[in-house]
Amino acid sequence: MAKHTKRILAEALELPPLERAELVENLLSSFEFQSRKAIDTLWAQEAEDRIDAFERGEMAGIPARDVFEEIDKIG
C-alpha cells in the first residue's frame, strides 16, 4: 500500500463508526458494478409494481407501528 494511502487509511480509522460507514459506502459506490445496475433496475421495477398493486387495491398496506413491533420482537 502506498504511503499516502496508508495515511488516508489511518485517518479514516480515527473517524466515528457512522462516518466510517458513510465513507465505505461512498467508496464502494464509486465502483461500476454492472450486476449492481441490473439489480437496482429490478428493485426499482419491483417497487413500482408494488405501488401500482397497492393503488389498485390488490395489496394491503401494513401500518409502520406493526412493522416496528415485529422488528423489536426479532431483534
mmCIF file of the N, C-alpha and C atoms, coordinates in Angstrom:
data_MODEL
# 
_entry.id   MODEL 
# 
loop_
_atom_site.group_PDB 
_atom_site.id 
_atom_site.type_symbol 
_atom_site.label_atom_id 
_atom_site.label_alt_id 
_atom_site.label_comp_id 
_atom_site.label_asym_id 
_atom_site.label_entity_id 
_atom_site.label_seq_id 
_atom_site.pdbx_PDB_ins_code 
_atom_site.Cartn_x 
_atom_site.Cartn_y 
_atom_site.Cartn_z 
_atom_site.occupancy 
_atom_site.B_iso_or_equiv 
_atom_site.pdbx_formal_charge 
_atom_site.auth_seq_id 
_atom_site.auth_comp_id 
_atom_site.auth_asym_id 
_atom_site.auth_atom_id 
_atom_site.pdbx_PDB_model_num 
ATOM 1   N N  . MET A 1 1  ? 0.849   -1.168  0.000   1.00 0.00 ? 1  MET A N  1 
ATOM 2   C CA . MET A 1 1  ? 0.000   0.000   0.000   1.00 0.00 ? 1  MET A CA 1 
ATOM 3   C C  . MET A 1 1  ? 0.896   1.233   0.000   1.00 0.00 ? 1  MET A C  1 
ATOM 4   N N  . ALA A 1 2  ? 0.556   2.193   -0.821  1.00 0.00 ? 2  ALA A N  1 
ATOM 5   C CA . ALA A 1 2  ? 1.346   3.417   -0.925  1.00 0.00 ? 2  ALA A CA 1 
ATOM 6   C C  . ALA A 1 2  ? 1.276   4.220   0.379   1.00 0.00 ? 2  ALA A C  1 
ATOM 7   N N  . LYS A 1 3  ? 2.305   5.021   0.599   1.00 0.00 ? 3  LYS A N  1 
ATOM 8   C CA . LYS A 1 3  ? 2.418   5.801   1.835   1.00 0.00 ? 3  LYS A CA 1 
ATOM 9   C C  . LYS A 1 3  ? 1.202   6.702   2.045   1.00 0.00 ? 3  LYS A C  1 
ATOM 10  N N  . HIS A 1 4  ? 0.785   7.419   0.991   1.00 0.00 ? 4  HIS A N  1 
ATOM 11  C CA . HIS A 1 4  ? -0.358  8.325   1.153   1.00 0.00 ? 4  HIS A CA 1 
ATOM 12  C C  . HIS A 1 4  ? -1.652  7.544   1.398   1.00 0.00 ? 4  HIS A C  1 
ATOM 13  N N  . THR A 1 5  ? -1.755  6.343   0.845   1.00 0.00 ? 5  THR A N  1 
ATOM 14  C CA . THR A 1 5  ? -2.932  5.509   1.081   1.00 0.00 ? 5  THR A CA 1 
ATOM 15  C C  . THR A 1 5  ? -2.971  5.047   2.531   1.00 0.00 ? 5  THR A C  1 
ATOM 16  N N  . LYS A 1 6  ? -1.820  4.689   3.081   1.00 0.00 ? 6  LYS A N  1 
ATOM 17  C CA . LYS A 1 6  ? -1.744  4.287   4.484   1.00 0.00 ? 6  LYS A CA 1 
ATOM 18  C C  . LYS A 1 6  ? -2.143  5.443   5.398   1.00 0.00 ? 6  LYS A C  1 
ATOM 19  N N  . ARG A 1 7  ? -1.704  6.660   5.031   1.00 0.00 ? 7  ARG A N  1 
ATOM 20  C CA . ARG A 1 7  ? -2.050  7.840   5.831   1.00 0.00 ? 7  ARG A CA 1 
ATOM 21  C C  . ARG A 1 7  ? -3.558  8.071   5.806   1.00 0.00 ? 7  ARG A C  1 
ATOM 22  N N  . ILE A 1 8  ? -4.148  7.962   4.621   1.00 0.00 ? 8  ILE A N  1 
ATOM 23  C CA . ILE A 1 8  ? -5.597  8.154   4.494   1.00 0.00 ? 8  ILE A CA 1 
ATOM 24  C C  . ILE A 1 8  ? -6.339  7.095   5.315   1.00 0.00 ? 8  ILE A C  1 
ATOM 25  N N  . LEU A 1 9  ? -5.881  5.851   5.236   1.00 0.00 ? 9  LEU A N  1 
ATOM 26  C CA . LEU A 1 9  ? -6.500  4.771   5.999   1.00 0.00 ? 9  LEU A CA 1 
ATOM 27  C C  . LEU A 1 9  ? -6.408  5.042   7.495   1.00 0.00 ? 9  LEU A C  1 
ATOM 28  N N  . ALA A 1 10 ? -5.247  5.457   7.957   1.00 0.00 ? 10 ALA A N  1 
ATOM 29  C CA . ALA A 1 10 ? -5.065  5.749   9.383   1.00 0.00 ? 10 ALA A CA 1 
ATOM 30  C C  . ALA A 1 10 ? -6.020  6.846   9.834   1.00 0.00 ? 10 ALA A C  1 
ATOM 31  N N  . GLU A 1 11 ? -6.172  7.879   9.010   1.00 0.00 ? 11 GLU A N  1 
ATOM 32  C CA . GLU A 1 11 ? -7.094  8.966   9.344   1.00 0.00 ? 11 GLU A CA 1 
ATOM 33  C C  . GLU A 1 11 ? -8.537  8.469   9.341   1.00 0.00 ? 11 GLU A C  1 
ATOM 34  N N  . ALA A 1 12 ? -8.871  7.642   8.357   1.00 0.00 ? 12 ALA A N  1 
ATOM 35  C CA . ALA A 1 12 ? -10.235 7.120   8.263   1.00 0.00 ? 12 ALA A CA 1 
ATOM 36  C C  . ALA A 1 12 ? -10.583 6.267   9.479   1.00 0.00 ? 12 ALA A C  1 
ATOM 37  N N  . LEU A 1 13 ? -9.620  5.499   9.961   1.00 0.00 ? 13 LEU A N  1 
ATOM 38  C CA . LEU A 1 13 ? -9.865  4.636   11.114  1.00 0.00 ? 13 LEU A CA 1 
ATOM 39  C C  . LEU A 1 13 ? -10.095 5.426   12.397  1.00 0.00 ? 13 LEU A C  1 
ATOM 40  N N  . GLU A 1 14 ? -9.731  6.688   12.408  1.00 0.00 ? 14 GLU A N  1 
ATOM 41  C CA . GLU A 1 14 ? -9.956  7.537   13.572  1.00 0.00 ? 14 GLU A CA 1 
ATOM 42  C C  . GLU A 1 14 ? -11.350 8.159   13.568  1.00 0.00 ? 14 GLU A C  1 
ATOM 43  N N  . LEU A 1 15 ? -12.062 8.032   12.466  1.00 0.00 ? 15 LEU A N  1 
ATOM 44  C CA . LEU A 1 15 ? -13.409 8.594   12.366  1.00 0.00 ? 15 LEU A CA 1 
ATOM 45  C C  . LEU A 1 15 ? -14.379 7.814   13.249  1.00 0.00 ? 15 LEU A C  1 
ATOM 46  N N  . PRO A 1 16 ? -15.459 8.472   13.673  1.00 0.00 ? 16 PRO A N  1 
ATOM 47  C CA . PRO A 1 16 ? -16.506 7.744   14.405  1.00 0.00 ? 16 PRO A CA 1 
ATOM 48  C C  . PRO A 1 16 ? -17.110 6.660   13.496  1.00 0.00 ? 16 PRO A C  1 
ATOM 49  N N  . PRO A 1 17 ? -17.664 5.606   14.075  1.00 0.00 ? 17 PRO A N  1 
ATOM 50  C CA . PRO A 1 17 ? -18.190 4.494   13.278  1.00 0.00 ? 17 PRO A CA 1 
ATOM 51  C C  . PRO A 1 17 ? -19.158 4.904   12.161  1.00 0.00 ? 17 PRO A C  1 
ATOM 52  N N  . LEU A 1 18 ? -20.083 5.800   12.446  1.00 0.00 ? 18 LEU A N  1 
ATOM 53  C CA . LEU A 1 18 ? -21.052 6.204   11.426  1.00 0.00 ? 18 LEU A CA 1 
ATOM 54  C C  . LEU A 1 18 ? -20.365 6.883   10.247  1.00 0.00 ? 18 LEU A C  1 
ATOM 55  N N  . GLU A 1 19 ? -19.405 7.741   10.536  1.00 0.00 ? 19 GLU A N  1 
ATOM 56  C CA . GLU A 1 19 ? -18.677 8.419   9.457   1.00 0.00 ? 19 GLU A CA 1 
ATOM 57  C C  . GLU A 1 19 ? -17.841 7.426   8.653   1.00 0.00 ? 19 GLU A C  1 
ATOM 58  N N  . ARG A 1 20 ? -17.263 6.428   9.329   1.00 0.00 ? 20 ARG A N  1 
ATOM 59  C CA . ARG A 1 20 ? -16.518 5.384   8.599   1.00 0.00 ? 20 ARG A CA 1 
ATOM 60  C C  . ARG A 1 20 ? -17.450 4.614   7.680   1.00 0.00 ? 20 ARG A C  1 
ATOM 61  N N  . ALA A 1 21 ? -18.646 4.293   8.173   1.00 0.00 ? 21 ALA A N  1 
ATOM 62  C CA . ALA A 1 21 ? -19.613 3.561   7.350   1.00 0.00 ? 21 ALA A CA 1 
ATOM 63  C C  . ALA A 1 21 ? -20.013 4.382   6.130   1.00 0.00 ? 21 ALA A C  1 
ATOM 64  N N  . GLU A 1 22 ? -20.231 5.675   6.323   1.00 0.00 ? 22 GLU A N  1 
ATOM 65  C CA . GLU A 1 22 ? -20.574 6.548   5.197   1.00 0.00 ? 22 GLU A CA 1 
ATOM 66  C C  . GLU A 1 22 ? -19.428 6.616   4.193   1.00 0.00 ? 22 GLU A C  1 
ATOM 67  N N  . LEU A 1 23 ? -18.212 6.674   4.700   1.00 0.00 ? 23 LEU A N  1 
ATOM 68  C CA . LEU A 1 23 ? -17.039 6.705   3.825   1.00 0.00 ? 23 LEU A CA 1 
ATOM 69  C C  . LEU A 1 23 ? -16.948 5.423   2.998   1.00 0.00 ? 23 LEU A C  1 
ATOM 70  N N  . VAL A 1 24 ? -17.139 4.287   3.659   1.00 0.00 ? 24 VAL A N  1 
ATOM 71  C CA . VAL A 1 24 ? -17.101 2.999   2.953   1.00 0.00 ? 24 VAL A CA 1 
ATOM 72  C C  . VAL A 1 24 ? -18.184 2.953   1.881   1.00 0.00 ? 24 VAL A C  1 
ATOM 73  N N  . GLU A 1 25 ? -19.378 3.385   2.234   1.00 0.00 ? 25 GLU A N  1 
ATOM 74  C CA . GLU A 1 25 ? -20.483 3.382   1.268   1.00 0.00 ? 25 GLU A CA 1 
ATOM 75  C C  . GLU A 1 25 ? -20.141 4.232   0.050   1.00 0.00 ? 25 GLU A C  1 
ATOM 76  N N  . ASN A 1 26 ? -19.578 5.401   0.284   1.00 0.00 ? 26 ASN A N  1 
ATOM 77  C CA . ASN A 1 26 ? -19.210 6.274   -0.829  1.00 0.00 ? 26 ASN A CA 1 
ATOM 78  C C  . ASN A 1 26 ? -18.090 5.686   -1.675  1.00 0.00 ? 26 ASN A C  1 
ATOM 79  N N  . LEU A 1 27 ? -17.120 5.070   -1.024  1.00 0.00 ? 27 LEU A N  1 
ATOM 80  C CA . LEU A 1 27 ? -16.031 4.439   -1.782  1.00 0.00 ? 27 LEU A CA 1 
ATOM 81  C C  . LEU A 1 27 ? -16.553 3.291   -2.644  1.00 0.00 ? 27 LEU A C  1 
ATOM 82  N N  . LEU A 1 28 ? -17.383 2.441   -2.060  1.00 0.00 ? 28 LEU A N  1 
ATOM 83  C CA . LEU A 1 28 ? -17.913 1.309   -2.820  1.00 0.00 ? 28 LEU A CA 1 
ATOM 84  C C  . LEU A 1 28 ? -18.798 1.761   -3.973  1.00 0.00 ? 28 LEU A C  1 
ATOM 85  N N  . SER A 1 29 ? -19.576 2.805   -3.741  1.00 0.00 ? 29 SER A N  1 
ATOM 86  C CA . SER A 1 29 ? -20.464 3.266   -4.814  1.00 0.00 ? 29 SER A CA 1 
ATOM 87  C C  . SER A 1 29 ? -19.693 3.935   -5.942  1.00 0.00 ? 29 SER A C  1 
ATOM 88  N N  . SER A 1 30 ? -18.413 4.229   -5.722  1.00 0.00 ? 30 SER A N  1 
ATOM 89  C CA . SER A 1 30 ? -17.617 4.840   -6.786  1.00 0.00 ? 30 SER A CA 1 
ATOM 90  C C  . SER A 1 30 ? -17.196 3.818   -7.841  1.00 0.00 ? 30 SER A C  1 
ATOM 91  N N  . PHE A 1 31 ? -17.350 2.528   -7.532  1.00 0.00 ? 31 PHE A N  1 
ATOM 92  C CA . PHE A 1 31 ? -17.037 1.477   -8.500  1.00 0.00 ? 31 PHE A CA 1 
ATOM 93  C C  . PHE A 1 31 ? -18.248 1.223   -9.379  1.00 0.00 ? 31 PHE A C  1 
ATOM 94  N N  . GLU A 1 32 ? -17.988 0.834   -10.601 1.00 0.00 ? 32 GLU A N  1 
ATOM 95  C CA . GLU A 1 32 ? -19.057 0.491   -11.528 1.00 0.00 ? 32 GLU A CA 1 
ATOM 96  C C  . GLU A 1 32 ? -19.266 -1.018  -11.507 1.00 0.00 ? 32 GLU A C  1 
ATOM 97  N N  . PHE A 1 33 ? -20.383 -1.445  -11.002 1.00 0.00 ? 33 PHE A N  1 
ATOM 98  C CA . PHE A 1 33 ? -20.730 -2.858  -10.987 1.00 0.00 ? 33 PHE A CA 1 
ATOM 99  C C  . PHE A 1 33 ? -21.921 -3.063  -11.909 1.00 0.00 ? 33 PHE A C  1 
ATOM 100 N N  . GLN A 1 34 ? -21.704 -3.741  -13.027 1.00 0.00 ? 34 GLN A N  1 
ATOM 101 C CA . GLN A 1 34 ? -22.797 -3.977  -13.967 1.00 0.00 ? 34 GLN A CA 1 
ATOM 102 C C  . GLN A 1 34 ? -23.931 -4.751  -13.306 1.00 0.00 ? 34 GLN A C  1 
ATOM 103 N N  . SER A 1 35 ? -23.588 -5.742  -12.500 1.00 0.00 ? 35 SER A N  1 
ATOM 104 C CA . SER A 1 35 ? -24.639 -6.529  -11.852 1.00 0.00 ? 35 SER A CA 1 
ATOM 105 C C  . SER A 1 35 ? -25.436 -5.667  -10.882 1.00 0.00 ? 35 SER A C  1 
ATOM 106 N N  . ARG A 1 36 ? -24.778 -4.704  -10.252 1.00 0.00 ? 36 ARG A N  1 
ATOM 107 C CA . ARG A 1 36 ? -25.486 -3.829  -9.319  1.00 0.00 ? 36 ARG A CA 1 
ATOM 108 C C  . ARG A 1 36 ? -26.494 -2.971  -10.058 1.00 0.00 ? 36 ARG A C  1 
ATOM 109 N N  . LYS A 1 37 ? -26.115 -2.477  -11.233 1.00 0.00 ? 37 LYS A N  1 
ATOM 110 C CA . LYS A 1 37 ? -27.051 -1.677  -12.019 1.00 0.00 ? 37 LYS A CA 1 
ATOM 111 C C  . LYS A 1 37 ? -28.274 -2.501  -12.383 1.00 0.00 ? 37 LYS A C  1 
ATOM 112 N N  . ALA A 1 38 ? -28.044 -3.751  -12.770 1.00 0.00 ? 38 ALA A N  1 
ATOM 113 C CA . ALA A 1 38 ? -29.158 -4.624  -13.132 1.00 0.00 ? 38 ALA A CA 1 
ATOM 114 C C  . ALA A 1 38 ? -30.053 -4.879  -11.921 1.00 0.00 ? 38 ALA A C  1 
ATOM 115 N N  . ILE A 1 39 ? -29.438 -5.118  -10.773 1.00 0.00 ? 39 ILE A N  1 
ATOM 116 C CA . ILE A 1 39 ? -30.206 -5.359  -9.553  1.00 0.00 ? 39 ILE A CA 1 
ATOM 117 C C  . ILE A 1 39 ? -30.987 -4.114  -9.165  1.00 0.00 ? 39 ILE A C  1 
ATOM 118 N N  . ASP A 1 40 ? -30.356 -2.943  -9.236  1.00 0.00 ? 40 ASP A N  1 
ATOM 119 C CA . ASP A 1 40 ? -31.045 -1.695  -8.915  1.00 0.00 ? 40 ASP A CA 1 
ATOM 120 C C  . ASP A 1 40 ? -32.245 -1.489  -9.834  1.00 0.00 ? 40 ASP A C  1 
ATOM 121 N N  . THR A 1 41 ? -32.085 -1.799  -11.111 1.00 0.00 ? 41 THR A N  1 
ATOM 122 C CA . THR A 1 41 ? -33.180 -1.663  -12.068 1.00 0.00 ? 41 THR A CA 1 
ATOM 123 C C  . THR A 1 41 ? -34.324 -2.606  -11.709 1.00 0.00 ? 41 THR A C  1 
ATOM 124 N N  . LEU A 1 42 ? -33.985 -3.845  -11.369 1.00 0.00 ? 42 LEU A N  1 
ATOM 125 C CA . LEU A 1 42 ? -35.015 -4.811  -10.988 1.00 0.00 ? 42 LEU A CA 1 
ATOM 126 C C  . LEU A 1 42 ? -35.751 -4.387  -9.718  1.00 0.00 ? 42 LEU A C  1 
ATOM 127 N N  . TRP A 1 43 ? -35.010 -3.874  -8.728  1.00 0.00 ? 43 TRP A N  1 
ATOM 128 C CA . TRP A 1 43 ? -35.654 -3.429  -7.495  1.00 0.00 ? 43 TRP A CA 1 
ATOM 129 C C  . TRP A 1 43 ? -36.548 -2.220  -7.747  1.00 0.00 ? 43 TRP A C  1 
ATOM 130 N N  . ALA A 1 44 ? -36.114 -1.319  -8.604  1.00 0.00 ? 44 ALA A N  1 
ATOM 131 C CA . ALA A 1 44 ? -36.934 -0.154  -8.935  1.00 0.00 ? 44 ALA A CA 1 
ATOM 132 C C  . ALA A 1 44 ? -38.237 -0.602  -9.588  1.00 0.00 ? 44 ALA A C  1 
ATOM 133 N N  . GLN A 1 45 ? -38.159 -1.572  -10.496 1.00 0.00 ? 45 GLN A N  1 
ATOM 134 C CA . GLN A 1 45 ? -39.368 -2.089  -11.149 1.00 0.00 ? 45 GLN A CA 1 
ATOM 135 C C  . GLN A 1 45 ? -40.269 -2.784  -10.138 1.00 0.00 ? 45 GLN A C  1 
ATOM 136 N N  . GLU A 1 46 ? -39.665 -3.555  -9.232  1.00 0.00 ? 46 GLU A N  1 
ATOM 137 C CA . GLU A 1 46 ? -40.445 -4.232  -8.192  1.00 0.00 ? 46 GLU A CA 1 
ATOM 138 C C  . GLU A 1 46 ? -41.181 -3.216  -7.325  1.00 0.00 ? 46 GLU A C  1 
ATOM 139 N N  . ALA A 1 47 ? -40.504 -2.142  -6.951  1.00 0.00 ? 47 ALA A N  1 
ATOM 140 C CA . ALA A 1 47 ? -41.132 -1.099  -6.142  1.00 0.00 ? 47 ALA A CA 1 
ATOM 141 C C  . ALA A 1 47 ? -42.304 -0.474  -6.890  1.00 0.00 ? 47 ALA A C  1 
ATOM 142 N N  . GLU A 1 48 ? -42.114 -0.167  -8.167  1.00 0.00 ? 48 GLU A N  1 
ATOM 143 C CA . GLU A 1 48 ? -43.193 0.403   -8.975  1.00 0.00 ? 48 GLU A CA 1 
ATOM 144 C C  . GLU A 1 48 ? -44.371 -0.558  -9.069  1.00 0.00 ? 48 GLU A C  1 
ATOM 145 N N  . ASP A 1 49 ? -44.081 -1.841  -9.277  1.00 0.00 ? 49 ASP A N  1 
ATOM 146 C CA . ASP A 1 49 ? -45.144 -2.848  -9.365  1.00 0.00 ? 49 ASP A CA 1 
ATOM 147 C C  . ASP A 1 49 ? -45.929 -2.931  -8.061  1.00 0.00 ? 49 ASP A C  1 
ATOM 148 N N  . ARG A 1 50 ? -45.233 -2.856  -6.935  1.00 0.00 ? 50 ARG A N  1 
ATOM 149 C CA . ARG A 1 50 ? -45.913 -2.925  -5.636  1.00 0.00 ? 50 ARG A CA 1 
ATOM 150 C C  . ARG A 1 50 ? -46.767 -1.685  -5.392  1.00 0.00 ? 50 ARG A C  1 
ATOM 151 N N  . ILE A 1 51 ? -46.255 -0.525  -5.763  1.00 0.00 ? 51 ILE A N  1 
ATOM 152 C CA . ILE A 1 51 ? -47.038 0.708   -5.624  1.00 0.00 ? 51 ILE A CA 1 
ATOM 153 C C  . ILE A 1 51 ? -48.295 0.616   -6.473  1.00 0.00 ? 51 ILE A C  1 
ATOM 154 N N  . ASP A 1 52 ? -48.150 0.171   -7.712  1.00 0.00 ? 52 ASP A N  1 
ATOM 155 C CA . ASP A 1 52 ? -49.305 0.028   -8.602  1.00 0.00 ? 52 ASP A CA 1 
ATOM 156 C C  . ASP A 1 52 ? -50.323 -0.949  -8.019  1.00 0.00 ? 52 ASP A C  1 
ATOM 157 N N  . ALA A 1 53 ? -49.864 -2.082  -7.509  1.00 0.00 ? 53 ALA A N  1 
ATOM 158 C CA . ALA A 1 53 ? -50.760 -3.076  -6.916  1.00 0.00 ? 53 ALA A CA 1 
ATOM 159 C C  . ALA A 1 53 ? -51.475 -2.497  -5.703  1.00 0.00 ? 53 ALA A C  1 
ATOM 160 N N  . PHE A 1 54 ? -50.768 -1.740  -4.892  1.00 0.00 ? 54 PHE A N  1 
ATOM 161 C CA . PHE A 1 54 ? -51.378 -1.102  -3.723  1.00 0.00 ? 54 PHE A CA 1 
ATOM 162 C C  . PHE A 1 54 ? -52.452 -0.118  -4.160  1.00 0.00 ? 54 PHE A C  1 
ATOM 163 N N  . GLU A 1 55 ? -52.140 0.702   -5.160  1.00 0.00 ? 55 GLU A N  1 
ATOM 164 C CA . GLU A 1 55 ? -53.096 1.701   -5.637  1.00 0.00 ? 55 GLU A CA 1 
ATOM 165 C C  . GLU A 1 55 ? -54.326 1.060   -6.281  1.00 0.00 ? 55 GLU A C  1 
ATOM 166 N N  . ARG A 1 56 ? -54.186 -0.133  -6.852  1.00 0.00 ? 56 ARG A N  1 
ATOM 167 C CA . ARG A 1 56 ? -55.324 -0.854  -7.437  1.00 0.00 ? 56 ARG A CA 1 
ATOM 168 C C  . ARG A 1 56 ? -56.098 -1.635  -6.376  1.00 0.00 ? 56 ARG A C  1 
ATOM 169 N N  . GLY A 1 57 ? -55.622 -1.612  -5.139  1.00 0.00 ? 57 GLY A N  1 
ATOM 170 C CA . GLY A 1 57 ? -56.285 -2.334  -4.068  1.00 0.00 ? 57 GLY A CA 1 
ATOM 171 C C  . GLY A 1 57 ? -55.959 -3.814  -4.032  1.00 0.00 ? 57 GLY A C  1 
ATOM 172 N N  . GLU A 1 58 ? -54.935 -4.225  -4.745  1.00 0.00 ? 58 GLU A N  1 
ATOM 173 C CA . GLU A 1 58 ? -54.547 -5.634  -4.801  1.00 0.00 ? 58 GLU A CA 1 
ATOM 174 C C  . GLU A 1 58 ? -53.565 -6.014  -3.700  1.00 0.00 ? 58 GLU A C  1 
ATOM 175 N N  . MET A 1 59 ? -53.067 -5.026  -2.985  1.00 0.00 ? 59 MET A N  1 
ATOM 176 C CA . MET A 1 59 ? -52.077 -5.281  -1.942  1.00 0.00 ? 59 MET A CA 1 
ATOM 177 C C  . MET A 1 59 ? -52.413 -4.376  -0.756  1.00 0.00 ? 59 MET A C  1 
ATOM 178 N N  . ALA A 1 60 ? -52.480 -4.977  0.417   1.00 0.00 ? 60 ALA A N  1 
ATOM 179 C CA . ALA A 1 60 ? -52.795 -4.199  1.612   1.00 0.00 ? 60 ALA A CA 1 
ATOM 180 C C  . ALA A 1 60 ? -51.527 -3.592  2.201   1.00 0.00 ? 60 ALA A C  1 
ATOM 181 N N  . GLY A 1 61 ? -51.692 -2.443  2.799   1.00 0.00 ? 61 GLY A N  1 
ATOM 182 C CA . GLY A 1 61 ? -50.577 -1.822  3.499   1.00 0.00 ? 61 GLY A CA 1 
ATOM 183 C C  . GLY A 1 61 ? -50.498 -2.357  4.924   1.00 0.00 ? 61 GLY A C  1 
ATOM 184 N N  . ILE A 1 62 ? -49.335 -2.264  5.503   1.00 0.00 ? 62 ILE A N  1 
ATOM 185 C CA . ILE A 1 62 ? -49.135 -2.664  6.895   1.00 0.00 ? 62 ILE A CA 1 
ATOM 186 C C  . ILE A 1 62 ? -48.686 -1.420  7.654   1.00 0.00 ? 62 ILE A C  1 
ATOM 187 N N  . PRO A 1 63 ? -49.404 -1.067  8.725   1.00 0.00 ? 63 PRO A N  1 
ATOM 188 C CA . PRO A 1 63 ? -49.009 0.118   9.489   1.00 0.00 ? 63 PRO A CA 1 
ATOM 189 C C  . PRO A 1 63 ? -47.566 0.001   9.990   1.00 0.00 ? 63 PRO A C  1 
ATOM 190 N N  . ALA A 1 64 ? -46.849 1.090   9.923   1.00 0.00 ? 64 ALA A N  1 
ATOM 191 C CA . ALA A 1 64 ? -45.445 1.105   10.351  1.00 0.00 ? 64 ALA A CA 1 
ATOM 192 C C  . ALA A 1 64 ? -45.306 0.636   11.791  1.00 0.00 ? 64 ALA A C  1 
ATOM 193 N N  . ARG A 1 65 ? -46.271 1.008   12.632  1.00 0.00 ? 65 ARG A N  1 
ATOM 194 C CA . ARG A 1 65 ? -46.240 0.596   14.042  1.00 0.00 ? 65 ARG A CA 1 
ATOM 195 C C  . ARG A 1 65 ? -46.153 -0.928  14.144  1.00 0.00 ? 65 ARG A C  1 
ATOM 196 N N  . ASP A 1 66 ? -46.955 -1.636  13.329  1.00 0.00 ? 66 ASP A N  1 
ATOM 197 C CA . ASP A 1 66 ? -46.941 -3.102  13.351  1.00 0.00 ? 66 ASP A CA 1 
ATOM 198 C C  . ASP A 1 66 ? -45.602 -3.656  12.874  1.00 0.00 ? 66 ASP A C  1 
ATOM 199 N N  . VAL A 1 67 ? -45.068 -3.048  11.846  1.00 0.00 ? 67 VAL A N  1 
ATOM 200 C CA . VAL A 1 67 ? -43.778 -3.489  11.306  1.00 0.00 ? 67 VAL A CA 1 
ATOM 201 C C  . VAL A 1 67 ? -42.686 -3.336  12.361  1.00 0.00 ? 67 VAL A C  1 
ATOM 202 N N  . PHE A 1 68 ? -42.649 -2.176  13.014  1.00 0.00 ? 68 PHE A N  1 
ATOM 203 C CA . PHE A 1 68 ? -41.611 -1.935  14.014  1.00 0.00 ? 68 PHE A CA 1 
ATOM 204 C C  . PHE A 1 68 ? -41.782 -2.834  15.240  1.00 0.00 ? 68 PHE A C  1 
ATOM 205 N N  . GLU A 1 69 ? -43.028 -3.163  15.590  1.00 0.00 ? 69 GLU A N  1 
ATOM 206 C CA . GLU A 1 69 ? -43.248 -4.098  16.696  1.00 0.00 ? 69 GLU A CA 1 
ATOM 207 C C  . GLU A 1 69 ? -42.669 -5.471  16.356  1.00 0.00 ? 69 GLU A C  1 
ATOM 208 N N  . GLU A 1 70 ? -42.865 -5.915  15.117  1.00 0.00 ? 70 GLU A N  1 
ATOM 209 C CA . GLU A 1 70 ? -42.308 -7.200  14.689  1.00 0.00 ? 70 GLU A CA 1 
ATOM 210 C C  . GLU A 1 70 ? -40.780 -7.170  14.709  1.00 0.00 ? 70 GLU A C  1 
ATOM 211 N N  . ILE A 1 71 ? -40.216 -6.063  14.263  1.00 0.00 ? 71 ILE A N  1 
ATOM 212 C CA . ILE A 1 71 ? -38.755 -5.926  14.273  1.00 0.00 ? 71 ILE A CA 1 
ATOM 213 C C  . ILE A 1 71 ? -38.231 -5.997  15.703  1.00 0.00 ? 71 ILE A C  1 
ATOM 214 N N  . ASP A 1 72 ? -38.919 -5.318  16.615  1.00 0.00 ? 72 ASP A N  1 
ATOM 215 C CA . ASP A 1 72 ? -38.496 -5.344  18.019  1.00 0.00 ? 72 ASP A CA 1 
ATOM 216 C C  . ASP A 1 72 ? -38.546 -6.758  18.594  1.00 0.00 ? 72 ASP A C  1 
ATOM 217 N N  . LYS A 1 73 ? -39.541 -7.548  18.186  1.00 0.00 ? 73 LYS A N  1 
ATOM 218 C CA . LYS A 1 73 ? -39.648 -8.928  18.665  1.00 0.00 ? 73 LYS A CA 1 
ATOM 219 C C  . LYS A 1 73 ? -38.472 -9.773  18.182  1.00 0.00 ? 73 LYS A C  1 
ATOM 220 N N  . ILE A 1 74 ? -38.051 -9.523  16.947  1.00 0.00 ? 74 ILE A N  1 
ATOM 221 C CA . ILE A 1 74 ? -36.974 -10.309 16.344  1.00 0.00 ? 74 ILE A CA 1 
ATOM 222 C C  . ILE A 1 74 ? -35.623 -9.962  16.952  1.00 0.00 ? 74 ILE A C  1 
ATOM 223 N N  . GLY A 1 75 ? -35.410 -8.666  17.129  1.00 0.00 ? 75 GLY A N  1 
ATOM 224 C CA . GLY A 1 75 ? -34.067 -8.364  17.453  1.00 0.00 ? 75 GLY A CA 1 
ATOM 225 C C  . GLY A 1 75 ? -33.678 -7.485  18.493  1.00 0.00 ? 75 GLY A C  1 
# 
